[in-house]
Amino acid sequence: MMLRKSFLFILLLQFGFSFGQLSSKATHGDVSFNNDWLFTKGDPKDAEKTTFNDATWRKLNLPHDWAIEGPFDKKYNARTGGLPVHGTAWYRKHFTVDKKYAEQQIAVLFDGIMNNSQVYINGKYNGERPFGYMGYELDLTPYIKFGGDNVIAVRVAPEDLASRWYSGAGIYRSTYLKINNGVHVPLWGTYITTPQVSDEKATVKIETTVKNAGDKNAIVTLETKIIGGLNNVVVSNSQEIKLEKSTDKIITEELVVGNPNRWSIENPYLYDVVTQIKKGSTVIDEFKSTLGIRSISFDAKKGFLLNEKPVEFKGVCMHHDLGPLGAAVNYRATERQMEIMQSMGVNALRTSHNPPSPEMLQICDKLGIVVLDEAFDEWKIPKVINGYNKFFDEWHERDLRDMIKRDRNHPSVIMWSIGNEIIEQREKDGWKVAKMLNDICHDEDHTRPTTAGFNNYRGAFKNKLAYQIDIVGLNYKPYDYAATVKENPNMILYGSETSSQTSSRGTYHLPITYEHQKETHQVSSYDVTVGPSWAYPPDVEFDVQAENPTFLGEFMWTGFDYLGEPTPYGGRDNSTDGYWNDDWPVHASFFAPVDLCGFPKDRYYLYQSQWTTEPMVHVLPHWNWEGKEGDEIPVFAYTNCDEVELIVNGKSMGRKIKGVDTTDIPAEFRGFERGMYTSKYRLSWKVPYQPGNLKVIGYKDGKPVTVKVIKTAEKASKISLTPDRTEITADGKDLSFITVDITDADGNIAPLANNEVSFAVEGAGVLAAVGNGNSASLEGFQETKIKAFNGKCLLIVKSTDATGSITITATSNGLEGAKTTLKTL
């Protein structure tokens, strides 16, 4: 993490030229450049010119994803969410820089524009970036009209079939205006490593690039401080440096921290590294970087070691969209996603299949989640006709180097992935590209290993790609783990993409079968339905990981449901190239243990039962089966306790022991012929249905330690509102996620309710989005109403810049309404 404090910004405010507020969530840049942009869809002629009339354009703040605004339409391709992710649009912003700063360096930094962006300043072409996932900086200095009106214009032109999932569209990540002294630390200008770490002391090596952009030689002082808690300076260093005009220099320092507080999953302690450049006693530039003091190593026998202690990856793959909010980056929404993942037991993230937002890495640093940072989904050979392959030859080196420079100071980042399921696995010379990318990674960062996710198991080894990287990831090859270890005893291996189980929250199909029911457009939450040919139940991966203890662990697909790739209700329509329209209106995935809204499915608790130690127990399905009185209903329980007792309407159905009592589930997947798979991770009973309640008790050492109860709900009667936070920041960005439950008169969730709920938001906030987690719903995310899905929906409220209160009212025909209040501070 890097953050520059702009001393000039204080002066700019004094003279009335404000470019926004310094963001506490920013990872770099001087000042936020997100506010007061103008936007239009289409490609108007001369939109880059200063004389262009933009008076009728829409005013908005960044980050912005135009595609999430909809509408859903089959013509937009269900594979990318059935939303308008392609087309052309323009953004323009007017701003002023006082002429007294004419000697300064003015730049703009975009964290990401989706995609094929071109930037103009005052009518002059300034630069471009095809790749939407990587940020870039442009020097505006030669074109700025100091003291006058300046116009920055951005043309964005994402193409159809440029992605295999929902990408979003527009300037969807943050933007910063940078005002630098001629002598300054440039973008991503520090490289911090910890070559020696022990409990007694740590050596912190800091390589700082200092740039002299001026036309005169300079003598300055470089001062570096490592700051711990309570703003305590732990260690510092100061030295004079000489810089010739129009040059830069790398200054290397080694500072020793005594008794370091080491960054770990359990204790993600962060220091700040503050780099100041002084001219005499005046600070002319300050650059702040985050430091996590930790050691990492990998071994074919011992696995992954963090601070010399073994850590098994309990990981998830995640796409970048934020569900109903789309792809537009929001710090709180990203933080909430990772908090939910962490509560499931997740300790590792794979950024599938592209560089993450800077905010995501900042959050993983803070929470203690290790990260596999991934660069590409394509190399030279395409998966989709307008994918990254079109730009690979020209842009791959810059994109990869920039990703590593941007992210290499994050203690959470532990591996660089050069690709996912790349088609070059099948090519005889595919290893050459792998080697080239591997060498770039090692050149930019010698402290972390390289990796890739291979799904063509035989091709990756036969064509030698697997031997060009440091650590080999296998996608969906559980039954090849043992053979791979035997054939490559010194190779470090892990499951880079696993399971791909699909399900819908709160939906249960009887009888239990591995086949999905196409007519319902939902997937049973008994979590045995596979759907895609490559997928298999989570239980299989649990088994093979235990049988292959040298594996580093797994990254299951995926942590959250995401827009696009509507598997298993997706397939190619042969009348078009690559379109997935035959199962419309399904427009989002079913893969995750958590739905688009962040509501846990039953599978969340299956993973939690394996990945956490705090006593927990979960029971399924719901207990509303009108018309099936007397029929046997399969009841499953997931737990990390020793035993579980099931009590139905006050009568014990007996205790079952985890790992001893097993459950046979129907299955069919690669390497396993159609039949019953025996799971050690699920306890089950067959219960004749009668209305009432199910109660499960978890026991450890013979003592009850945790309980869960579900009851038969009566008729849906009222609405319940539960905010995740009742106080939020009045910054125009912070969010409260409000769970909306449909309940009976006694407060029991009505698990089949689909009532339409309308919302009113008044006061110091606005409605940001609604959702229900239903991948087959075409209701707009930015409407003021939505139908509940299996008893639940979600309202997301965003603050304004005003302090005060926000009143939220929810109503529905035939139901008692609800009201809640938030505070903005």
C-alpha positions in Angstrom: 0.0 0.0 0.0 1.3 3.4 -0.9 -0.2 6.8 -0.1 1.2 10.2 -0.9 0.3 13.2 1.2 0.2 16.3 -1.0 1.5 19.4 0.8 0.5 21.5 -2.2 -3.1 20.3 -1.7 -3.3 22.3 1.5 -2.4 25.5 -0.5 -4.8 24.6 -3.2 -7.6 24.5 -0.7 -6.6 27.9 0.6 -6.9 29.4 -2.9 -10.2 27.7 -3.6 -9.0 25.0 -6.0 -10.2 21.8 -4.4 -9.8 18.5 -6.2 -11.5 16.5 -3.5 -10.7 15.0 -0.2 -7.7 12.8 0.7 -9.1 9.3 0.9 -8.4 7.2 3.9 -8.9 4.2 1.6 -6.6 5.4 -1.1 -3.5 3.3 -1.9 -1.6 6.0 -3.7 -2.1 9.4 -5.3 -2.4 12.9 -4.0 -6.1 13.7 -3.9 -9.2 11.9 -5.0 -10.2 12.9 -8.5 -13.5 10.9 -8.3 -16.1 13.7 -8.0 -18.0 15.8 -10.5 -17.5 13.9 -13.7 -19.8 14.1 -16.7 -20.9 11.0 -18.6 -22.7 10.0 -21.8 -23.3 6.8 -23.6 -22.5 6.8 -27.3 -19.6 8.2 -29.3 -20.3 11.9 -30.0 -17.9 13.6 -32.5 -15.3 15.9 -31.0 -16.0 14.8 -27.4 -12.4 15.2 -26.6 -12.2 18.9 -27.5 -12.4 21.7 -24.9 -15.0 23.5 -27.0 -17.4 20.5 -27.0 -20.8 21.3 -25.3 -21.3 18.8 -22.5 -24.0 20.7 -20.7 -26.6 17.9 -21.1 -24.3 15.1 -20.0 -25.1 13.2 -16.8 -23.2 14.3 -13.7 -21.8 11.5 -11.5 -19.0 10.5 -9.2 -16.5 7.7 -9.8 -16.1 4.8 -9.5 -18.8 4.1 -12.0 -20.1 0.9 -13.8 -22.6 1.8 -16.5 -23.4 -1.8 -17.2 -24.9 -2.6 -13.8 -27.6 0.0 -14.5 -29.0 -2.4 -17.0 -31.4 -3.3 -18.4 -31.1 -7.1 -18.4 -31.5 -8.3 -22.0 -30.9 -11.5 -23.8 -29.1 -9.6 -26.6 -26.3 -8.6 -24.2 -25.2 -12.2 -23.7 -26.0 -14.2 -20.6 -22.4 -15.3 -20.4 -21.5 -11.7 -19.3 -24.6 -11.2 -17.2 -27.2 -10.1 -19.7 -26.1 -6.6 -19.0 -24.7 -3.9 -21.4 -21.0 -4.5 -20.8 -20.0 -3.4 -24.3 -20.4 -0.2 -26.3 -18.8 3.2 -26.3 -19.1 6.0 -23.7 -17.3 9.2 -22.7 -16.4 10.7 -19.4 -15.4 14.4 -19.1 -14.2 16.5 -16.1 -13.5 20.2 -15.8 -10.9 21.3 -13.3 -8.6 24.2 -12.5 -5.0 24.4 -11.3 -3.7 27.7 -10.0 -0.9 29.2 -12.3 1.4 29.5 -9.3 1.9 25.7 -9.6 3.2 25.9 -13.1 6.5 24.5 -12.0 5.0 21.4 -10.5 4.4 18.0 -12.1 0.7 17.3 -12.7 -0.5 13.7 -13.4 -3.6 11.7 -13.3 -3.8 8.1 -12.0 -6.6 5.7 -13.0 -6.8 2.5 -11.0 -8.7 0.8 -13.8 -10.9 1.5 -16.7 -13.0 -1.2 -18.3 -11.7 -1.2 -21.0 -10.0 0.0 -24.2 -9.6 3.4 -22.7 -8.2 6.5 -24.4 -7.4 9.7 -22.5 -7.3 13.3 -23.8 -6.3 16.4 -21.9 -7.4 19.7 -23.4 -8.1 18.1 -26.7 -4.7 16.4 -26.9 -4.3 12.6 -26.9 -2.5 11.6 -23.7 -2.4 7.9 -23.5 -4.4 4.6 -23.5 -4.7 1.2 -21.9 -6.6 -1.8 -23.4 -6.4 -3.9 -20.2 -9.2 -2.9 -17.9 -7.8 -4.5 -14.8 -4.5 -2.6 -14.5 -4.1 1.0 -13.5 -2.0 3.6 -15.2 -0.6 7.1 -14.7 -0.4 9.9 -17.3 1.6 13.1 -17.2 -0.7 16.0 -17.8 2.0 18.7 -17.2 2.7 19.7 -20.9 -1.0 20.2 -21.6 -2.3 22.0 -18.4 -3.6 25.5 -18.7 -2.6 26.9 -15.3 -5.2 29.2 -14.0 -7.7 28.3 -16.6 -10.3 25.7 -17.3 -8.9 22.2 -18.1 -10.9 19.3 -19.6 -9.9 15.7 -19.2 -11.9 13.4 -21.5 -11.9 9.6 -21.4 -13.3 7.4 -24.2 -14.1 3.9 -23.1 -15.0 1.2 -25.7 -15.3 -2.3 -24.2 -16.2 -4.9 -26.8 -18.6 -7.8 -26.7 -17.1 -11.2 -26.1 -14.1 -9.7 -24.4 -14.6 -11.6 -21.2 -15.9 -15.0 -20.0 -17.8 -13.3 -17.0 -19.3 -10.0 -16.1 -16.6 -7.3 -16.4 -18.5 -4.1 -15.8 -17.9 -1.1 -18.0 -16.5 2.4 -17.5 -14.1 4.1 -15.1 -15.0 1.5 -12.4 -12.0 2.0 -10.1 -10.8 5.1 -8.3 -9.0 8.1 -9.9 -6.4 10.5 -8.4 -5.0 13.8 -9.4 -1.3 14.1 -8.5 0.6 17.4 -7.9 4.2 16.7 -7.3 7.3 18.7 -6.8 9.9 18.3 -9.5 11.8 16.0 -7.1 9.5 13.3 -5.8 9.0 9.6 -5.3 7.1 8.4 -8.5 4.2 6.0 -8.7 4.9 2.7 -7.0 8.3 4.1 -6.1 9.2 2.0 -3.1 10.1 -1.7 -3.0 10.1 -3.0 0.6 11.3 -6.5 1.6 12.1 -8.2 4.9 15.2 -10.4 4.0 15.8 -11.4 7.7 13.0 -11.9 10.2 13.0 -13.3 13.7 11.2 -12.6 16.9 14.3 -10.6 18.1 14.8 -8.4 15.1 13.9 -7.8 11.4 15.9 -6.3 8.6 13.7 -4.1 6.5 15.2 -3.4 3.1 13.8 -0.3 1.3 14.6 0.6 -2.3 13.2 4.1 -3.0 13.1 5.6 -6.5 13.6 9.4 -6.3 12.9 11.2 -9.5 14.1 14.6 -10.6 11.7 15.7 -13.3 13.1 19.3 -13.3 15.6 20.9 -15.6 18.1 21.6 -12.8 20.4 19.4 -10.7 19.1 19.0 -7.2 20.5 18.2 -3.7 17.9 16.9 -1.3 17.6 14.8 1.9 15.8 11.5 1.9 14.4 10.7 5.3 12.8 7.3 6.0 10.8 6.4 9.1 9.1 3.1 10.2 6.1 3.9 12.3 4.3 1.5 14.6 1.2 1.8 16.8 0.3 5.1 18.4 2.3 6.8 15.7 5.5 5.6 17.4 8.7 6.0 15.3 10.4 2.6 15.5 13.5 3.4 13.5 14.5 6.1 11.0 17.3 7.0 8.6 18.4 10.2 6.8 20.8 10.8 3.9 21.7 13.4 1.4 21.3 12.6 -2.3 22.3 14.3 -5.4 20.2 14.1 -8.5 21.1 15.3 -12.0 18.3 16.9 -14.0 15.7 14.7 -15.7 17.0 11.6 -14.0 15.9 9.2 -11.3 17.9 7.2 -8.8 17.2 4.1 -6.6 18.3 4.6 -3.0 18.7 1.4 -0.9 18.4 1.4 2.9 18.4 -1.3 5.4 16.7 -0.5 8.7 16.6 -2.9 11.7 13.4 -3.2 13.7 13.9 -4.8 17.2 11.3 -7.2 18.6 9.1 -6.9 15.5 5.3 -7.4 15.7 5.1 -10.0 12.9 2.3 -9.9 10.3 0.3 -13.2 10.3 -3.2 -14.5 9.6 -3.9 -14.4 13.3 -2.2 -11.0 13.9 -2.1 -8.9 10.8 -0.1 -6.1 12.3 0.9 -3.3 9.9 3.6 -0.7 10.2 3.9 2.5 8.0 7.0 3.4 6.1 7.0 7.2 5.7 9.5 8.5 3.1 10.1 12.3 3.0 12.1 14.3 0.6 13.4 17.6 2.1 14.9 20.7 0.6 16.7 22.1 3.6 14.1 21.9 6.4 11.1 22.0 4.1 9.3 18.7 3.2 8.7 18.8 -0.6 7.3 15.3 -0.9 6.0 12.5 1.3 5.3 9.0 0.3 3.7 6.4 2.7 3.9 2.6 2.2 2.5 -0.2 4.3 4.8 -2.7 5.8 4.0 -6.1 7.2 7.0 -7.8 8.7 6.8 -11.5 7.9 8.7 -14.4 6.3 7.3 -16.8 3.8 8.7 -20.0 2.3 7.4 -23.0 0.4 8.6 -26.6 0.5 7.5 -29.8 -1.3 7.3 -31.6 2.0 6.5 -29.0 4.6 4.1 -26.9 2.5 3.6 -23.1 2.9 5.3 -21.6 5.9 4.3 -18.2 7.2 6.8 -17.0 9.9 8.2 -20.6 10.0 4.7 -22.0 10.8 2.8 -24.3 8.4 -0.4 -22.8 6.9 -2.8 -24.8 4.8 -4.7 -22.8 2.2 -8.4 -22.6 3.0 -8.9 -20.5 0.0 -11.5 -19.1 -2.4 -11.3 -17.8 -5.9 -13.1 -14.5 -6.4 -14.2 -12.5 -9.4 -14.2 -8.7 -8.9 -17.9 -7.8 -9.1 -19.7 -6.7 -6.0 -23.0 -8.4 -6.8 -25.9 -5.8 -7.0 -23.4 -3.0 -7.0 -21.6 -4.3 -10.1 -17.9 -3.8 -10.8 -17.6 -0.3 -9.4 -15.1 -0.5 -6.6 -16.3 0.3 -3.1 -14.1 -0.2 0.0 -16.9 -1.2 2.4 -18.5 -3.6 -0.1 -15.2 -5.3 -0.7 -14.4 -5.4 3.0 -17.8 -7.0 3.7 -17.1 -9.7 1.2 -13.9 -10.7 2.8 -15.3 -10.5 6.3 -18.0 -13.0 5.2 -15.3 -15.2 3.7 -13.2 -15.0 6.8 -16.2 -16.0 8.9 -16.5 -19.2 6.8 -12.9 -20.0 7.7 -11.1 -18.6 4.6 -7.5 -17.6 5.0 -6.5 -17.3 1.3 -7.7 -15.5 -1.8 -7.0 -16.2 -5.5 -7.8 -13.1 -7.5 -9.3 -14.9 -10.4 -8.4 -14.2 -13.1 -6.8 -10.7 -13.1 -5.2 -8.1 -10.9 -7.4 -7.1 -8.0 -8.4 -3.6 -7.0 -5.9 -1.9 -4.7 -8.6 -1.8 -2.1 -8.9 -5.6 -2.1 -5.2 -6.0 -1.2 -5.4 -3.3 1.4 -8.3 -5.2 3.0 -6.5 -8.5 2.9 -3.5 -6.9 4.5 -5.7 -5.6 7.3 -7.7 -8.8 7.8 -4.8 -11.3 7.6 -5.8 -13.1 4.3 -2.9 -14.3 2.1 -3.3 -13.6 -1.6 -2.4 -15.4 -4.9 -2.2 -12.3 -7.2 -3.2 -13.4 -10.7 -2.4 -11.5 -13.9 -4.0 -13.1 -17.0 -6.8 -15.4 -18.1 -5.5 -15.4 -21.7 -2.1 -15.3 -23.4 -1.8 -15.4 -27.1 -4.5 -18.0 -27.9 -8.0 -16.7 -27.3 -10.8 -18.1 -25.2 -13.2 -15.4 -26.4 -12.9 -13.5 -29.7 -12.1 -10.1 -28.2 -10.1 -11.2 -25.2 -6.7 -10.2 -23.9 -5.1 -12.2 -26.6 -5.6 -9.2 -29.0 -3.2 -7.1 -26.8 -0.9 -9.7 -25.4 2.1 -9.2 -27.6 2.2 -5.4 -27.1 1.0 -5.1 -23.5 1.8 -8.2 -21.5 5.2 -7.1 -20.2 4.0 -3.7 -19.1 0.8 -5.0 -17.5 2.6 -7.8 -15.6 5.5 -5.5 -14.5 3.0 -2.8 -13.4 1.0 -5.3 -11.4 4.0 -6.5 -9.5 5.3 -3.0 -8.9 1.9 -1.9 -7.6 1.3 -4.9 -5.3 4.7 -6.1 -4.1 4.7 -4.2 -0.8 1.6 -5.9 0.4 2.4 -8.5 3.0 -0.8 -10.4 2.1 0.6 -11.2 -1.4 2.5 -14.4 -1.4 2.5 -15.7 -5.0 2.4 -14.2 -8.5 0.1 -16.2 -10.9 1.0 -15.8 -14.6 -2.2 -17.4 -15.9 -5.3 -19.4 -15.6 -6.2 -22.4 -17.8 -4.3 -20.8 -20.6 -4.8 -22.6 -24.0 -1.1 -22.7 -24.6 -1.1 -25.8 -22.3 -1.8 -27.8 -25.5 1.0 -26.2 -27.5 4.4 -27.8 -27.9 6.1 -24.4 -27.5 3.7 -23.1 -24.8 6.5 -23.4 -22.3 8.3 -20.5 -23.9 5.6 -18.0 -23.0 5.4 -19.4 -19.5 9.2 -19.0 -19.1 9.1 -15.5 -20.4 6.4 -14.4 -17.9 8.1 -16.3 -15.1 11.3 -14.4 -15.8 9.5 -11.1 -15.7 8.0 -11.9 -12.3 11.4 -12.9 -10.9 13.0 -9.8 -12.3 10.5 -7.5 -10.6 10.3 -9.4 -7.3 12.7 -12.0 -6.1 10.9 -12.6 -2.8 7.8 -14.5 -4.0 7.3 -17.6 -6.2 5.4 -17.8 -9.4 2.5 -20.1 -10.1 -0.3 -20.8 -12.6 -3.6 -22.7 -12.6 -3.5 -25.7 -15.0 -6.6 -27.5 -16.1 -5.0 -29.5 -19.0 -3.2 -31.7 -16.7 -1.4 -33.8 -19.3 -0.7 -30.9 -21.6 0.8 -28.7 -18.9 3.4 -31.4 -18.1 4.0 -32.8 -21.5 4.6 -29.4 -23.0 6.7 -28.4 -20.0 4.7 -25.4 -18.9 4.5 -26.8 -15.3 8.3 -26.9 -15.1 8.7 -23.1 -15.9 7.1 -21.9 -12.7 7.9 -22.3 -9.0 4.6 -23.8 -7.7 2.1 -25.7 -9.7 -1.7 -25.3 -9.4 -4.1 -28.0 -10.6 -7.7 -27.1 -11.5 -10.3 -29.8 -11.0 -7.9 -32.7 -10.9 -8.4 -34.3 -7.5 -7.8 -37.8 -8.6 -4.5 -36.8 -10.3 -3.0 -35.4 -7.1 -1.4 -38.6 -5.9 0.1 -39.5 -9.3 1.4 -36.0 -9.7 3.2 -36.2 -6.3 4.6 -39.6 -7.2 5.9 -38.5 -10.6 7.2 -35.1 -9.3 8.3 -35.7 -5.7 10.1 -32.3 -5.5 7.3 -30.2 -7.0 5.2 -27.9 -4.8 1.5 -28.4 -5.6 -1.9 -27.2 -4.6 -5.5 -27.2 -5.8 -5.7 -23.8 -7.6 -9.4 -24.3 -8.5 -11.6 -26.9 -6.8 -15.1 -28.3 -6.6 -17.3 -25.9 -8.7 -20.3 -27.3 -6.7 -23.5 -25.3 -7.6 -26.6 -24.5 -5.6 -29.3 -21.9 -4.9 -29.8 -20.5 -1.4 -32.8 -22.0 0.3 -33.9 -24.3 -2.6 -34.3 -28.0 -2.0 -35.2 -30.6 -4.6 -36.6 -34.0 -3.7 -35.6 -36.7 -4.2 -32.0 -35.8 -3.8 -30.2 -36.3 -7.2 -26.9 -35.2 -8.8 -28.9 -33.8 -11.8 -30.0 -30.2 -11.9 -33.7 -29.5 -12.7 -33.5 -27.3 -15.8 -37.1 -26.3 -15.6 -36.8 -24.6 -12.3 -33.7 -22.5 -13.2 -32.5 -23.2 -9.6 -30.1 -25.8 -8.1 -30.7 -27.8 -5.0 -29.0 -26.7 -1.8 -28.5 -30.3 -0.7 -25.2 -29.7 -2.5 -24.8 -32.8 -4.4 -25.9 -31.4 -7.8 -22.9 -30.9 -10.0 -24.1 -29.5 -13.3 -20.8 -28.7 -15.1 -18.8 -31.7 -16.3 -15.6 -30.6 -14.4 -17.2 -30.2 -11.0 -17.5 -32.4 -7.9 -18.8 -32.1 -4.3 -16.6 -30.3 -1.7 -16.4 -33.6 0.2 -14.1 -35.0 -2.6 -11.6 -32.2 -2.2 -11.6 -32.6 1.6 -10.8 -36.3 1.1 -8.0 -35.9 -1.4 -6.4 -33.0 0.5 -6.2 -35.2 3.5 -4.8 -38.1 1.4 -2.1 -35.8 0.0 -0.7 -33.8 3.0 2.1 -32.3 1.0 -0.4 -30.3 -1.0 -0.6 -26.6 0.1 -4.4 -26.7 0.2 -7.1 -25.5 -2.0 -8.8 -22.5 -3.6 -12.5 -23.4 -4.1 -14.6 -22.0 -7.0 -15.9 -19.4 -5.9 -16.3 -17.6 -2.6 -19.2 -15.4 -3.8 -21.6 -16.0 -6.6 -20.8 -13.6 -9.5 -22.5 -12.1 -12.5 -22.1 -13.9 -15.8 -21.1 -17.6 -16.5 -24.6 -18.8 -15.5 -23.4 -22.4 -14.9 -25.0 -24.9 -14.9 -27.8 -23.2 -16.8 -25.5 -22.0 -19.5 -24.6 -23.3 -22.9 -23.5 -22.1 -26.3 -26.2 -21.0 -28.7 -24.7 -22.3 -31.9 -26.3 -19.5 -33.9 -23.8 -17.0 -32.4 -20.2 -17.3 -31.5 -19.8 -17.7 -27.8 -23.2 -16.5 -26.6 -24.9 -18.2 -23.7 -28.6 -17.5 -24.2 -30.4 -20.8 -24.3 -31.2 -20.8 -20.6 -32.2 -17.2 -20.3 -33.1 -15.5 -17.9 -30.3 -17.1 -15.9 -27.5 -14.5 -15.8 -25.4 -15.3 -12.8 -23.4 -18.2 -11.4 -24.5 -20.7 -8.8 -21.0 -21.8 -7.8 -20.5 -20.2 -4.4 -21.4 -21.0 -0.8 -22.5 -17.4 -0.6 -25.0 -15.8 -3.0 -24.8 -12.5 -4.9 -26.1 -10.6 -1.8 -23.7 -12.1 0.6 -26.3 -14.4 2.2 -24.8 -17.8 3.2 -26.1 -20.9 1.5 -25.9 -24.3 3.3 -22.5 -25.0 1.7 -21.1 -22.1 3.6 -21.6 -24.1 6.8 -20.1 -27.3 5.2 -16.9 -25.3 4.6 -17.1 -23.7 8.0 -17.4 -27.1 9.6 -14.0 -28.0 8.1 -12.2 -24.7 8.2 -13.1 -23.3 11.7 -12.7 -24.4 15.3 -15.3 -22.2 17.2 -18.1 -24.7 17.9 -20.8 -24.6 15.2 -23.6 -26.8 13.9 -26.0 -26.3 11.0 -29.1 -28.1 9.9 -31.0 -28.3 6.6 -33.4 -28.1 4.8 -36.1 -25.7 5.9 -39.0 -27.2 7.7 -42.0 -26.0 5.6 -43.1 -29.0 3.5 -46.9 -28.6 3.3 -48.5 -31.5 1.5 -45.6 -33.9 2.4 -46.9 -34.8 5.9 -45.6 -38.3 6.7 -43.1 -38.3 3.8 -39.4 -38.9 4.7 -37.4 -35.7 4.4 -33.6 -36.1 4.3 -32.1 -33.9 7.1 -28.4 -33.0 7.0 -26.2 -31.5 9.7 -22.8 -29.9 9.3 -20.5 -29.4 12.4 -17.0 -29.1 13.7 -18.1 -30.8 16.9 -17.6 -34.5 17.8 -21.3 -35.4 17.7 -24.6 -34.0 16.7 -28.0 -34.9 18.2 -31.1 -34.2 16.1 -34.4 -33.5 18.0 -37.6 -33.3 16.0 -40.6 -31.8 17.8 -39.0 -32.6 21.1 -38.2 -36.2 20.2 -34.5 -37.2 19.9 -33.6 -38.9 16.6 -30.3 -40.0 18.2 -26.7 -38.8 18.1 -24.3 -39.2 15.3 -20.5 -39.0 15.4 -18.7 -37.0 12.8 -16.2 -39.1 10.8 -17.8 -42.3 12.0 -21.4 -42.0 10.9 -21.3 -41.1 7.2 -23.7 -40.0 4.5 -24.0 -41.5 1.0 -24.7 -38.8 -1.6 -25.4 -39.4 -5.3 -22.6 -38.3 -7.5 -21.1 -38.4 -10.9 -17.9 -36.6 -11.9 -14.6 -37.1 -13.7 -12.9 -40.1 -12.2 -16.0 -41.3 -10.4 -18.7 -43.2 -12.2 -22.3 -42.6 -11.4 -23.1 -43.9 -7.9 -23.1 -43.0 -4.2 -20.1 -41.2 -2.7 -19.6 -41.7 1.0 -19.1 -38.4 2.8 -17.4 -38.2 6.3 -18.4 -34.6 6.5 -22.2 -34.8 6.6 -24.4 -36.3 9.2 -27.9 -37.3 8.1 -31.3 -38.6 9.2 -34.5 -39.5 7.4 -37.3 -37.8 9.2 -41.1 -38.2 8.5 -42.3 -34.7 8.0 -44.7 -33.1 10.5 -44.8 -29.3 11.1 -42.9 -28.1 14.1 -39.1 -27.7 14.5 -35.7 -29.2 14.0 -33.1 -28.8 16.7 -29.5 -29.8 16.4 -27.1 -29.9 19.4 -23.3 -30.1 18.9 -21.3 -31.9 21.5 -17.6 -31.8 22.3 -16.1 -34.2 24.8 -19.7 -35.3 25.5 -20.9 -31.8 26.5 -23.4 -29.7 24.5 -21.6 -26.6 23.2 -23.7 -25.2 20.4 -27.4 -25.4 19.2 -29.4 -24.4 16.1 -33.1 -24.5 15.7 -35.3 -24.1 12.6 -39.1 -23.9 12.9 -42.0 -24.4 10.5 -43.1 -20.9 9.6 -46.8 -19.9 9.5 -48.2 -17.6 6.9 -45.9 -14.7 5.9 -46.9 -11.8 8.0 -44.3 -9.0 8.3 -41.0 -7.6 7.2 -37.9 -7.5 9.3 -34.9 -5.2 8.6 -31.4 -5.9 10.0 -28.6 -3.5 9.1 -25.1 -4.8 9.2 -24.0 -1.4 10.6 -26.2 1.3 12.1 -23.5 4.0 12.0 -21.7 4.8 8.8 -19.3 7.5 7.6 -20.8 10.6 6.0 -18.4 10.5 3.0 -20.7 9.8 0.1 -19.3 6.3 -0.2 -19.9 4.3 2.9 -22.6 1.6 2.9 -25.0 -0.2 5.2 -26.2 -3.6 4.0 -29.7 -4.2 5.3 -31.0 -7.8 5.4 -34.7 -8.0 4.6 -36.5 -11.0 6.0 -40.1 -12.1 5.4 -41.3 -13.7 8.6 -44.4 -15.0 10.2 -46.1 -13.3 13.2 -43.6 -14.9 15.6 -40.5 -13.8 13.7 -39.7 -17.1 12.0 -38.4 -16.7 8.5 -40.9 -17.8 5.8 -38.5 -19.9 3.7 -40.7 -19.9 0.6 -41.8 -16.3 0.6 -41.4 -14.3 -2.6 -43.3 -11.1 -1.7 -42.3 -7.9 -3.5 -40.8 -5.4 -1.1 -40.7 -1.6 -1.8 -38.2 0.7 -0.1 -38.1 4.4 0.8 -34.8 6.0 1.9 -34.9 9.5 3.5 -32.4 11.8 5.1 -28.6 11.7 4.8 -28.5 8.6 2.5 -29.6 7.2 -0.8 -30.6 3.8 -2.1 -27.5 2.3 -3.7 -28.9 -1.1 -4.8 -31.3 -3.9 -4.1 -30.8 -7.7 -4.6 -32.2 -11.0 -3.7 -29.5 -13.6 -4.6 -31.7 -15.1 -7.3 -29.6 -15.8 -10.4 -32.7 -16.1 -12.5 -34.3 -12.8 -11.5 -34.3 -10.0 -14.0 -35.3 -7.3 -11.5 -33.1 -4.3 -11.7 -30.5 -3.7 -9.0 -31.1 0.0 -8.9 -34.9 -0.1 -8.5 -36.8 0.8 -5.3 -38.4 -2.6 -5.0 -37.5 -6.3 -5.4 -39.1 -9.7 -4.7 -37.8 -11.7 -1.9 -36.1 -15.0 -2.9 -36.7 -17.9 -0.5 -37.6 -15.4 2.3 -34.8 -12.9 1.9 -33.7 -9.8 0.0 -31.2 -7.1 0.4 -31.2 -3.3 0.5 -27.9 -1.4 0.3 -27.9 2.2 1.5 -25.1 4.7 0.8 -24.3 7.8 2.8 -24.2 11.3 1.5 -21.7 13.9 2.6 -24.1 15.2 5.3 -24.1 14.0 8.9 -27.4 13.1 10.4 -29.8 10.2 10.1 -31.2 7.9 7.4 -34.7 6.5 7.7 -35.5 3.3 5.8 -39.0 2.1 5.3 -40.0 -1.3 3.8 -43.5 -2.1 2.7 -45.3 -4.9 0.9 -48.9 -5.7 0.1 -50.4 -7.9 2.8 -47.4 -7.7 5.1 -46.7 -5.5 8.2 -44.1 -3.0 7.1 -40.8 -2.2 8.9 -38.6 0.8 9.6 -35.1 1.3 10.7 -32.7 4.2 11.2 -29.0 4.7 10.6 -26.7 7.4 11.7 -24.1 9.1 9.5 -21.1 10.5 11.3 
